[in-house]
Amino acid sequence: MAKRQYEVWQGNNIILLKGRLIFGPDARSVILTVLLIVVPVVVFCIFVGRNLLHNFSYISGFVILSVAIALTIVVLFFLFMTAAFDPGFRKRAPHPPLNDNLYHTPVPSPSNGNQCTPMTPRRVPRTLELRAEDGSYSLKLKYCETCMIYRPPRCSHCSVCNNCVDRFDHHCPWIGQCIGQRNYRAFIGFISCGTLLCIYVLSMCVLNMDFVLKEVKWMVLKAMKQSPASTALIIYCFVSLWFIGGLTSFHLYLISTNQTSYEHYKRKHNKPLSWEPNVNIFNKGCLINFKELLCTKPNPSEIDLRSFVEEYSPLRISSAGIQSWREGPPHQQESCMIVEGGNTELSVTSRSELDEEMGKSISIWGHESIEAGHNYQEKDLAITITGDTENLGGNRDLQPKNIEPINGL
């Protein structure tokens, strides 16, 4: 009986409801985070809110409690959306990249029906560099030995979840999940609404303490004894506000410059020992950066945990297919190398066909693109650099979504 993807998942994630929910390996921290949010709000509603009802009208007191409860529900909703869904995991490849330059020449064997299999491969290159036409910038695609793919720009491997994540920001210990392209927007909503909730509860507790101080004629110690809940919540919210408020401010800065936490701490865009200008090729201006985050639909998920696992037969490459691929005309419209066992054709597109497709570019959030003096073209299976084919790994059955530089890089 065929198995589903969640039954053979190779990451460290916790999968629930037959693949409908996917948490991080430290998902128990979500329970602690929920308690840190819910318990103070319950204390506020029972003790502080009840005292405020006596100092305001019934409607005003009801509104105060309703706002606190509504903010709590919104915070918990964003927490669930961040922790329980795919943050942007990349699909793993079943084998290393298919590249003729990585293998010795296959030799047909009569025992295999005159079919040949690749001999022992050489080591897959650790990096694959894409350089702009004018030399203004370059992108390095790093090879992930665990996922067996060349990671696209801004994609990194999380050692906790053991998966490659698109636009990897960080692995949040309070949520127990990676923060990537697909859940970054929910994460921003979580910390922003959490900051507003802290400010609201803090202000209401200070207001309640003001009423208590007036009743005890401004005797601070007596007021603290009379309303210990307000005192405890003021201290708790003040300390929490420094952490979650500072985190919100930091991520707003990252959004305005189109960086991730990982890029910021690794200083990928900083050159302290160079006179060259510090250029972030992903930064398109503050307004456009915020527009990309808030108004652009993220890329669809590459993993379908409820789909059935496809059975792969041993990979075999036809010697005739390799020979025709090597000896084909240099400017032919399309030549293919047939890979038997995967029912897949690796397409090598010629220069003339690429020239007709100029103007397309790399997608970062899903629809917006980079235009920095160089055009890119999206392909299904392979990346072509000066006539040589470099496959990036498994997006579909064999390889992931790839990038093709154009005009002789």
C-alpha positions as a Markdown table, in Angstrom:
| # | Residue | x | y | z |
|---|---|---|---|---|
| 1 | Met | 0.0 | 0.0 | 0.0 |
| 2 | Ala | 1.4 | 3.4 | -1.0 |
| 3 | Lys | 2.4 | 5.7 | 1.8 |
| 4 | Arg | 1.7 | 9.4 | 2.1 |
| 5 | Gln | 4.4 | 12.0 | 2.4 |
| 6 | Tyr | 3.8 | 12.7 | 6.1 |
| 7 | Glu | 4.5 | 9.1 | 6.9 |
| 8 | Val | 8.0 | 9.2 | 5.3 |
| 9 | Trp | 8.9 | 12.8 | 6.2 |
| 10 | Gln | 12.6 | 13.0 | 6.8 |
| 11 | Gly | 12.7 | 16.3 | 8.8 |
| 12 | Asn | 12.5 | 16.6 | 12.6 |
| 13 | Asn | 9.0 | 18.1 | 12.6 |
| 14 | Ile | 6.0 | 17.0 | 14.5 |
| 15 | Ile | 3.1 | 16.3 | 12.0 |
| 16 | Leu | -0.5 | 16.1 | 13.3 |
| 17 | Leu | -3.9 | 15.4 | 11.7 |
| 18 | Lys | -2.4 | 13.2 | 9.0 |
| 19 | Gly | -0.3 | 16.0 | 7.4 |
| 20 | Arg | -2.7 | 18.9 | 7.9 |
| 21 | Leu | -0.6 | 20.5 | 10.6 |
| 22 | Ile | 3.2 | 20.6 | 10.8 |
| 23 | Phe | 5.0 | 21.9 | 13.9 |
| 24 | Gly | 8.6 | 22.3 | 14.8 |
| 25 | Pro | 10.5 | 19.6 | 16.8 |
| 26 | Asp | 10.3 | 21.8 | 19.9 |
| 27 | Ala | 6.5 | 22.4 | 19.6 |
| 28 | Arg | 6.0 | 22.1 | 23.4 |
| 29 | Ser | 7.3 | 25.6 | 23.7 |
| 30 | Val | 4.1 | 26.8 | 22.1 |
| 31 | Ile | 2.2 | 25.6 | 25.2 |
| 32 | Leu | 4.5 | 27.8 | 27.4 |
| 33 | Thr | 4.0 | 30.7 | 25.1 |
| 34 | Val | 0.2 | 30.3 | 25.2 |
| 35 | Leu | 0.3 | 30.3 | 29.0 |
| 36 | Leu | 2.4 | 33.4 | 29.1 |
| 37 | Ile | -0.3 | 35.1 | 27.1 |
| 38 | Val | -3.5 | 33.7 | 28.5 |
| 39 | Val | -2.7 | 33.7 | 32.2 |
| 40 | Pro | -2.0 | 37.5 | 32.5 |
| 41 | Val | -5.1 | 38.3 | 30.5 |
| 42 | Val | -7.2 | 36.1 | 32.7 |
| 43 | Val | -5.8 | 37.8 | 35.8 |
| 44 | Phe | -6.5 | 41.2 | 34.3 |
| 45 | Cys | -10.1 | 40.4 | 33.5 |
| 46 | Ile | -10.9 | 38.9 | 36.9 |
| 47 | Phe | -9.2 | 41.3 | 39.2 |
| 48 | Val | -8.3 | 44.6 | 37.3 |
| 49 | Gly | -11.3 | 44.6 | 35.0 |
| 50 | Arg | -13.7 | 44.1 | 37.8 |
| 51 | Asn | -12.3 | 47.1 | 39.7 |
| 52 | Leu | -12.5 | 49.2 | 36.5 |
| 53 | Leu | -16.2 | 48.3 | 36.2 |
| 54 | His | -16.9 | 50.2 | 39.4 |
| 55 | Asn | -15.1 | 53.3 | 38.3 |
| 56 | Phe | -16.7 | 53.5 | 34.8 |
| 57 | Ser | -20.1 | 52.9 | 33.4 |
| 58 | Tyr | -21.2 | 49.4 | 32.5 |
| 59 | Ile | -20.7 | 49.9 | 28.8 |
| 60 | Ser | -17.3 | 51.5 | 29.2 |
| 61 | Gly | -16.1 | 48.7 | 31.5 |
| 62 | Phe | -17.5 | 46.1 | 29.1 |
| 63 | Val | -15.6 | 47.7 | 26.2 |
| 64 | Ile | -12.3 | 47.6 | 28.3 |
| 65 | Leu | -12.7 | 43.9 | 28.8 |
| 66 | Ser | -13.8 | 43.2 | 25.3 |
| 67 | Val | -10.7 | 44.9 | 23.8 |
| 68 | Ala | -8.4 | 42.8 | 26.0 |
| 69 | Ile | -10.1 | 39.6 | 25.0 |
| 70 | Ala | -10.2 | 40.5 | 21.3 |
| 71 | Leu | -6.5 | 41.3 | 21.2 |
| 72 | Thr | -5.7 | 38.0 | 23.0 |
| 73 | Ile | -7.7 | 36.1 | 20.4 |
| 74 | Val | -5.9 | 37.8 | 17.5 |
| 75 | Val | -2.5 | 37.1 | 19.1 |
| 76 | Leu | -3.3 | 33.4 | 19.6 |
| 77 | Phe | -4.6 | 33.2 | 16.0 |
| 78 | Phe | -1.3 | 34.6 | 14.6 |
| 79 | Leu | 0.6 | 32.3 | 16.9 |
| 80 | Phe | -1.2 | 29.3 | 15.6 |
| 81 | Met | -0.8 | 30.3 | 11.9 |
| 82 | Thr | 3.0 | 30.8 | 12.5 |
| 83 | Ala | 3.6 | 27.6 | 14.4 |
| 84 | Ala | 1.3 | 25.0 | 12.7 |
| 85 | Phe | 1.9 | 25.5 | 9.0 |
| 86 | Asp | 4.6 | 25.2 | 6.4 |
| 87 | Pro | 7.1 | 28.1 | 6.8 |
| 88 | Gly | 8.5 | 27.5 | 3.3 |
| 89 | Phe | 10.3 | 24.1 | 3.4 |
| 90 | Arg | 12.0 | 23.1 | 0.2 |
| 91 | Lys | 11.3 | 19.7 | -1.3 |
| 92 | Arg | 14.2 | 17.3 | -0.9 |
| 93 | Ala | 15.7 | 15.6 | -4.0 |
| 94 | Pro | 15.8 | 11.8 | -4.1 |
| 95 | His | 19.4 | 11.9 | -5.3 |
| 96 | Pro | 22.2 | 14.4 | -6.0 |
| 97 | Pro | 21.8 | 16.8 | -8.9 |
| 98 | Leu | 21.8 | 15.2 | -12.4 |
| 99 | Asn | 24.8 | 16.7 | -14.1 |
| 100 | Asp | 26.9 | 15.0 | -16.8 |
| 101 | Asn | 30.0 | 16.9 | -15.6 |
| 102 | Leu | 29.7 | 15.3 | -12.1 |
| 103 | Tyr | 29.9 | 11.7 | -13.5 |
| 104 | His | 32.3 | 9.7 | -15.4 |
| 105 | Thr | 31.2 | 8.5 | -18.8 |
| 106 | Pro | 28.7 | 5.7 | -18.4 |
| 107 | Val | 29.6 | 2.3 | -19.9 |
| 108 | Pro | 26.8 | 0.1 | -21.3 |
| 109 | Ser | 26.6 | -3.3 | -19.6 |
| 110 | Pro | 25.1 | -6.4 | -21.3 |
| 111 | Ser | 23.9 | -7.7 | -18.0 |
| 112 | Asn | 21.7 | -4.6 | -17.7 |
| 113 | Gly | 20.2 | -4.9 | -21.2 |
| 114 | Asn | 22.8 | -2.6 | -22.8 |
| 115 | Gln | 21.7 | 0.1 | -20.4 |
| 116 | Cys | 24.2 | 2.0 | -18.3 |
| 117 | Thr | 24.2 | 3.6 | -14.9 |
| 118 | Pro | 26.4 | 6.5 | -13.8 |
| 119 | Met | 29.7 | 5.4 | -12.3 |
| 120 | Thr | 30.9 | 6.7 | -8.9 |
| 121 | Pro | 30.2 | 10.4 | -9.0 |
| 122 | Arg | 32.7 | 13.1 | -8.2 |
| 123 | Arg | 32.0 | 15.4 | -5.3 |
| 124 | Val | 29.2 | 17.8 | -6.0 |
| 125 | Pro | 30.5 | 21.4 | -6.1 |
| 126 | Arg | 29.6 | 23.2 | -2.8 |
| 127 | Thr | 28.7 | 26.5 | -4.5 |
| 128 | Leu | 27.4 | 27.6 | -7.8 |
| 129 | Glu | 28.0 | 31.3 | -8.5 |
| 130 | Leu | 25.8 | 33.5 | -10.7 |
| 131 | Arg | 27.4 | 36.7 | -11.6 |
| 132 | Ala | 25.6 | 39.8 | -13.1 |
| 133 | Glu | 26.4 | 40.9 | -16.6 |
| 134 | Asp | 27.9 | 44.2 | -15.5 |
| 135 | Gly | 29.7 | 42.6 | -12.5 |
| 136 | Ser | 27.7 | 44.7 | -10.1 |
| 137 | Tyr | 26.7 | 41.7 | -7.9 |
| 138 | Ser | 26.8 | 38.0 | -7.8 |
| 139 | Leu | 24.7 | 35.3 | -6.2 |
| 140 | Lys | 26.1 | 32.1 | -4.8 |
| 141 | Leu | 23.8 | 29.0 | -4.7 |
| 142 | Lys | 25.1 | 26.7 | -1.9 |
| 143 | Tyr | 24.6 | 23.0 | -2.2 |
| 144 | Cys | 22.8 | 21.3 | 0.7 |
| 145 | Glu | 24.2 | 17.8 | 1.3 |
| 146 | Thr | 21.2 | 16.8 | 3.4 |
| 147 | Cys | 18.4 | 17.9 | 1.0 |
| 148 | Met | 20.7 | 17.3 | -2.1 |
| 149 | Ile | 19.6 | 20.5 | -3.8 |
| 150 | Tyr | 21.3 | 23.8 | -4.7 |
| 151 | Arg | 19.6 | 26.3 | -2.4 |
| 152 | Pro | 18.0 | 29.3 | -4.1 |
| 153 | Pro | 19.0 | 32.8 | -3.0 |
| 154 | Arg | 18.0 | 33.6 | 0.7 |
| 155 | Cys | 17.3 | 29.9 | 1.4 |
| 156 | Ser | 19.1 | 28.2 | 4.3 |
| 157 | His | 19.1 | 24.9 | 6.1 |
| 158 | Cys | 17.7 | 24.9 | 9.6 |
| 159 | Ser | 19.7 | 22.6 | 11.8 |
| 160 | Val | 16.8 | 22.2 | 14.3 |
| 161 | Cys | 14.1 | 21.3 | 11.8 |
| 162 | Asn | 16.6 | 19.6 | 9.4 |
| 163 | Asn | 15.0 | 21.2 | 6.4 |
| 164 | Cys | 15.9 | 23.9 | 3.9 |
| 165 | Val | 13.6 | 27.0 | 4.3 |
| 166 | Asp | 12.9 | 29.7 | 1.7 |
| 167 | Arg | 13.8 | 33.2 | 2.9 |
| 168 | Phe | 15.0 | 31.7 | 6.2 |
| 169 | Asp | 14.8 | 34.3 | 9.0 |
| 170 | His | 15.4 | 32.3 | 12.2 |
| 171 | His | 14.2 | 29.4 | 14.2 |
| 172 | Cys | 12.0 | 30.8 | 17.0 |
| 173 | Pro | 12.4 | 28.9 | 20.3 |
| 174 | Trp | 9.2 | 30.5 | 21.7 |
| 175 | Ile | 7.1 | 29.2 | 18.8 |
| 176 | Gly | 9.1 | 26.1 | 18.1 |
| 177 | Gln | 9.0 | 26.6 | 14.4 |
| 178 | Cys | 11.2 | 28.1 | 11.6 |
| 179 | Ile | 10.3 | 31.6 | 10.4 |
| 180 | Gly | 10.5 | 31.7 | 6.7 |
| 181 | Gln | 8.8 | 33.1 | 3.6 |
| 182 | Arg | 5.4 | 31.5 | 4.1 |
| 183 | Asn | 4.8 | 32.3 | 7.8 |
| 184 | Tyr | 6.9 | 35.5 | 8.2 |
| 185 | Arg | 3.8 | 37.7 | 7.7 |
| 186 | Ala | 1.9 | 35.8 | 10.5 |
| 187 | Phe | 5.0 | 36.1 | 12.7 |
| 188 | Ile | 5.0 | 39.9 | 12.2 |
| 189 | Gly | 1.3 | 40.0 | 13.1 |
| 190 | Phe | 1.9 | 37.9 | 16.2 |
| 191 | Ile | 4.7 | 40.1 | 17.7 |
| 192 | Ser | 2.9 | 43.3 | 16.6 |
| 193 | Cys | -0.4 | 42.4 | 18.2 |
| 194 | Gly | 1.5 | 41.0 | 21.3 |
| 195 | Thr | 3.1 | 44.4 | 21.7 |
| 196 | Leu | -0.2 | 46.2 | 21.5 |
| 197 | Leu | -1.7 | 43.7 | 24.1 |
| 198 | Cys | 1.2 | 44.5 | 26.5 |
| 199 | Ile | 0.7 | 48.2 | 26.1 |
| 200 | Tyr | -3.0 | 48.0 | 26.5 |
| 201 | Val | -2.9 | 45.8 | 29.7 |
| 202 | Leu | -0.1 | 48.0 | 31.1 |
| 203 | Ser | -2.0 | 51.2 | 30.6 |
| 204 | Met | -5.2 | 49.8 | 32.1 |
| 205 | Cys | -3.4 | 48.5 | 35.1 |
| 206 | Val | -1.7 | 51.9 | 35.6 |
| 207 | Leu | -5.2 | 53.6 | 35.4 |
| 208 | Asn | -6.5 | 51.2 | 38.0 |
| 209 | Met | -3.6 | 51.9 | 40.3 |
| 210 | Asp | -4.4 | 55.6 | 39.9 |
| 211 | Phe | -7.9 | 55.0 | 41.2 |
| 212 | Val | -6.6 | 53.0 | 44.1 |
| 213 | Leu | -4.0 | 55.6 | 45.1 |
| 214 | Lys | -6.7 | 58.2 | 45.2 |
| 215 | Glu | -8.7 | 56.0 | 47.6 |
| 216 | Val | -5.8 | 55.5 | 50.0 |
| 217 | Lys | -4.6 | 59.1 | 49.7 |
| 218 | Trp | -1.5 | 58.3 | 47.7 |
| 219 | Met | 0.0 | 55.8 | 50.0 |
| 220 | Val | 1.9 | 53.6 | 47.6 |
| 221 | Leu | 2.6 | 50.6 | 49.7 |
| 222 | Lys | -1.0 | 50.5 | 50.9 |
| 223 | Ala | -2.2 | 50.8 | 47.3 |
| 224 | Met | 0.1 | 47.9 | 46.2 |
| 225 | Lys | -1.3 | 45.7 | 49.0 |
| 226 | Gln | -4.9 | 46.6 | 48.0 |
| 227 | Ser | -4.3 | 45.8 | 44.4 |
| 228 | Pro | -1.5 | 43.2 | 44.1 |
| 229 | Ala | -2.8 | 42.0 | 40.7 |
| 230 | Ser | -2.3 | 45.5 | 39.2 |
| 231 | Thr | 1.2 | 45.7 | 40.7 |
| 232 | Ala | 2.2 | 42.2 | 39.3 |
| 233 | Leu | 0.8 | 43.0 | 35.8 |
| 234 | Ile | 2.5 | 46.3 | 35.6 |
| 235 | Ile | 5.9 | 44.7 | 36.3 |
| 236 | Tyr | 5.2 | 41.7 | 34.0 |
| 237 | Cys | 4.0 | 43.9 | 31.1 |
| 238 | Phe | 6.8 | 46.4 | 31.5 |
| 239 | Val | 9.5 | 43.7 | 31.3 |
| 240 | Ser | 7.7 | 41.9 | 28.5 |
| 241 | Leu | 7.3 | 45.1 | 26.5 |
| 242 | Trp | 11.1 | 45.5 | 26.4 |
| 243 | Phe | 11.5 | 42.1 | 24.7 |
| 244 | Ile | 8.5 | 41.8 | 22.4 |
| 245 | Gly | 8.5 | 45.6 | 21.6 |
| 246 | Gly | 12.2 | 45.5 | 20.8 |
| 247 | Leu | 11.7 | 42.5 | 18.6 |
| 248 | Thr | 8.9 | 44.2 | 16.7 |
| 249 | Ser | 11.0 | 47.3 | 16.2 |
| 250 | Phe | 13.9 | 45.2 | 15.0 |
| 251 | His | 11.8 | 43.3 | 12.4 |
| 252 | Leu | 10.2 | 46.5 | 11.2 |
| 253 | Tyr | 13.7 | 47.7 | 10.5 |
| 254 | Leu | 14.5 | 44.5 | 8.7 |
| 255 | Ile | 11.4 | 44.8 | 6.5 |
| 256 | Ser | 12.2 | 48.4 | 5.6 |
| 257 | Thr | 15.6 | 47.2 | 4.3 |
| 258 | Asn | 14.4 | 43.8 | 3.0 |
| 259 | Gln | 16.7 | 41.8 | 5.1 |
| 260 | Thr | 16.3 | 38.7 | 7.2 |
| 261 | Ser | 17.6 | 38.1 | 10.8 |
| 262 | Tyr | 19.9 | 35.5 | 9.4 |
| 263 | Glu | 21.4 | 37.9 | 6.8 |
| 264 | His | 21.7 | 40.6 | 9.3 |
| 265 | Tyr | 23.6 | 38.6 | 11.9 |
| 266 | Lys | 25.8 | 36.9 | 9.3 |
| 267 | Arg | 26.5 | 40.3 | 7.8 |
| 268 | Lys | 26.0 | 39.1 | 4.3 |
| 269 | His | 25.5 | 42.7 | 3.1 |
| 270 | Asn | 28.3 | 44.3 | 5.1 |
| 271 | Lys | 31.9 | 44.8 | 3.9 |
| 272 | Pro | 33.7 | 46.4 | 6.9 |
| 273 | Leu | 37.2 | 45.9 | 5.4 |
| 274 | Ser | 36.3 | 47.0 | 1.8 |
| 275 | Trp | 36.0 | 50.4 | 0.2 |
| 276 | Glu | 33.3 | 49.0 | -2.1 |
| 277 | Pro | 29.7 | 50.3 | -1.4 |
| 278 | Asn | 27.5 | 48.3 | 0.8 |
| 279 | Val | 24.8 | 47.1 | -1.6 |
| 280 | Asn | 21.8 | 45.0 | -0.7 |
| 281 | Ile | 20.4 | 43.9 | -4.1 |
| 282 | Phe | 17.1 | 42.9 | -2.5 |
| 283 | Asn | 16.4 | 46.3 | -1.1 |
| 284 | Lys | 13.9 | 48.2 | -3.3 |
| 285 | Gly | 13.0 | 51.0 | -1.0 |
| 286 | Cys | 11.1 | 51.2 | 2.2 |
| 287 | Leu | 7.6 | 51.5 | 0.7 |
| 288 | Ile | 8.1 | 48.8 | -1.9 |
| 289 | Asn | 9.6 | 46.5 | 0.7 |
| 290 | Phe | 6.6 | 46.8 | 3.0 |
| 291 | Lys | 4.3 | 46.4 | 0.0 |
| 292 | Glu | 6.0 | 43.1 | -0.9 |
| 293 | Leu | 5.5 | 41.8 | 2.6 |
| 294 | Leu | 1.9 | 42.9 | 3.2 |
| 295 | Cys | 0.4 | 42.8 | -0.3 |
| 296 | Thr | 2.2 | 40.1 | -2.2 |
| 297 | Lys | 1.0 | 36.5 | -2.1 |
| 298 | Pro | 3.7 | 34.1 | -0.9 |
| 299 | Asn | 4.8 | 31.3 | -3.1 |
| 300 | Pro | 2.7 | 28.1 | -2.9 |
| 301 | Ser | 4.0 | 25.3 | -0.7 |
| 302 | Glu | 6.4 | 22.9 | -2.3 |
| 303 | Ile | 5.4 | 20.0 | 0.1 |
| 304 | Asp | 2.1 | 18.2 | 0.0 |
| 305 | Leu | 2.2 | 16.0 | 3.1 |
| 306 | Arg | -1.0 | 14.3 | 2.2 |
| 307 | Ser | 0.0 | 13.3 | -1.3 |
| 308 | Phe | 1.2 | 9.7 | -2.0 |
| 309 | Val | 4.9 | 8.9 | -2.2 |
| 310 | Glu | 6.0 | 8.1 | -5.8 |
| 311 | Glu | 8.1 | 4.9 | -6.1 |
| 312 | Tyr | 11.4 | 5.6 | -7.8 |
| 313 | Ser | 13.1 | 2.9 | -9.8 |
| 314 | Pro | 16.9 | 2.8 | -9.9 |
| 315 | Leu | 18.2 | 5.7 | -12.0 |
| 316 | Arg | 19.5 | 4.7 | -15.3 |
| 317 | Ile | 20.8 | 7.0 | -18.1 |
| 318 | Ser | 20.7 | 5.8 | -21.7 |
| 319 | Ser | 24.1 | 5.9 | -23.3 |
| 320 | Ala | 22.5 | 6.8 | -26.6 |
| 321 | Gly | 20.7 | 9.7 | -25.0 |
| 322 | Ile | 23.9 | 11.0 | -23.5 |
| 323 | Gln | 25.8 | 10.7 | -26.8 |
| 324 | Ser | 23.1 | 12.6 | -28.7 |
| 325 | Trp | 23.0 | 15.2 | -26.1 |
| 326 | Arg | 26.8 | 15.8 | -26.3 |
| 327 | Glu | 27.0 | 15.8 | -30.0 |
| 328 | Gly | 23.9 | 17.8 | -30.7 |
| 329 | Pro | 24.1 | 21.0 | -32.8 |
| 330 | Pro | 25.1 | 24.0 | -30.5 |
| 331 | His | 22.2 | 26.1 | -31.6 |
| 332 | Gln | 19.4 | 23.6 | -31.9 |
| 333 | Gln | 16.1 | 24.6 | -30.4 |
| 334 | Glu | 16.0 | 21.9 | -27.8 |
| 335 | Ser | 17.9 | 18.7 | -27.0 |
| 336 | Cys | 17.0 | 16.2 | -24.3 |
| 337 | Met | 18.7 | 13.6 | -22.2 |
| 338 | Ile | 16.3 | 10.8 | -21.3 |
| 339 | Val | 16.5 | 9.5 | -17.7 |
| 340 | Glu | 15.0 | 6.1 | -17.5 |
| 341 | Gly | 13.3 | 5.1 | -14.2 |
| 342 | Gly | 12.0 | 8.6 | -13.4 |
| 343 | Asn | 10.0 | 9.2 | -16.6 |
| 344 | Thr | 11.5 | 12.6 | -16.8 |
| 345 | Glu | 13.3 | 14.5 | -19.6 |
| 346 | Leu | 16.1 | 16.9 | -18.7 |
| 347 | Ser | 15.8 | 19.8 | -21.2 |
| 348 | Val | 18.8 | 21.7 | -22.4 |
| 349 | Thr | 17.6 | 24.9 | -24.0 |
| 350 | Ser | 19.6 | 26.7 | -26.6 |
| 351 | Arg | 20.8 | 30.3 | -26.7 |
| 352 | Ser | 18.3 | 31.3 | -29.4 |
| 353 | Glu | 15.4 | 30.2 | -27.4 |
| 354 | Leu | 16.7 | 31.9 | -24.3 |
| 355 | Asp | 17.0 | 35.2 | -26.1 |
| 356 | Glu | 13.3 | 35.2 | -26.9 |
| 357 | Glu | 12.4 | 34.9 | -23.2 |
| 358 | Met | 14.4 | 37.8 | -21.9 |
| 359 | Gly | 12.7 | 40.1 | -19.4 |
| 360 | Lys | 11.8 | 37.6 | -16.8 |
| 361 | Ser | 13.4 | 37.7 | -13.4 |
| 362 | Ile | 13.9 | 35.9 | -10.1 |
| 363 | Ser | 10.8 | 35.9 | -7.8 |
| 364 | Ile | 11.6 | 36.6 | -4.2 |
| 365 | Trp | 8.2 | 36.9 | -2.5 |
| 366 | Gly | 6.1 | 35.3 | -5.3 |
| 367 | His | 5.4 | 38.0 | -7.8 |
| 368 | Glu | 7.9 | 40.9 | -7.3 |
| 369 | Ser | 11.3 | 40.5 | -8.9 |
| 370 | Ile | 14.9 | 41.7 | -8.9 |
| 371 | Glu | 16.0 | 44.0 | -11.7 |
| 372 | Ala | 19.6 | 45.0 | -11.2 |
| 373 | Gly | 21.0 | 45.0 | -14.7 |
| 374 | His | 20.5 | 41.3 | -15.4 |
| 375 | Asn | 17.6 | 39.2 | -16.5 |
| 376 | Tyr | 16.7 | 35.7 | -15.3 |
| 377 | Gln | 14.4 | 33.0 | -16.5 |
| 378 | Glu | 12.5 | 30.5 | -14.5 |
| 379 | Lys | 12.8 | 26.8 | -15.5 |
| 380 | Asp | 11.4 | 23.6 | -14.3 |
| 381 | Leu | 14.4 | 21.3 | -14.2 |
| 382 | Ala | 17.8 | 22.8 | -15.0 |
| 383 | Ile | 20.0 | 25.9 | -14.8 |
| 384 | Thr | 22.1 | 26.7 | -17.8 |
| 385 | Ile | 25.4 | 28.6 | -17.6 |
| 386 | Thr | 27.4 | 29.2 | -20.8 |
| 387 | Gly | 26.0 | 26.0 | -22.4 |
| 388 | Asp | 26.7 | 23.7 | -19.4 |
| 389 | Thr | 23.8 | 22.3 | -17.4 |
| 390 | Glu | 23.7 | 22.6 | -13.6 |
| 391 | Asn | 20.7 | 21.1 | -12.0 |
| 392 | Leu | 19.5 | 22.5 | -8.8 |
| 393 | Gly | 17.8 | 19.6 | -7.2 |
| 394 | Gly | 14.3 | 18.3 | -6.7 |
| 395 | Asn | 11.3 | 20.7 | -7.0 |
| 396 | Arg | 9.1 | 18.2 | -8.8 |
| 397 | Asp | 10.0 | 14.6 | -9.3 |
| 398 | Leu | 13.7 | 15.2 | -9.7 |
| 399 | Gln | 14.7 | 18.9 | -9.4 |
| 400 | Pro | 13.4 | 22.1 | -7.8 |
| 401 | Lys | 12.6 | 25.4 | -9.3 |
| 402 | Asn | 15.7 | 26.7 | -11.0 |
| 403 | Ile | 17.1 | 30.0 | -12.2 |
| 404 | Glu | 18.7 | 30.5 | -15.6 |
| 405 | Pro | 21.1 | 33.4 | -16.2 |
| 406 | Ile | 20.9 | 34.9 | -19.7 |
| 407 | Asn | 23.4 | 36.5 | -22.0 |
| 408 | Gly | 26.5 | 34.5 | -21.5 |
| 409 | Leu | 27.1 | 34.3 | -17.8 |
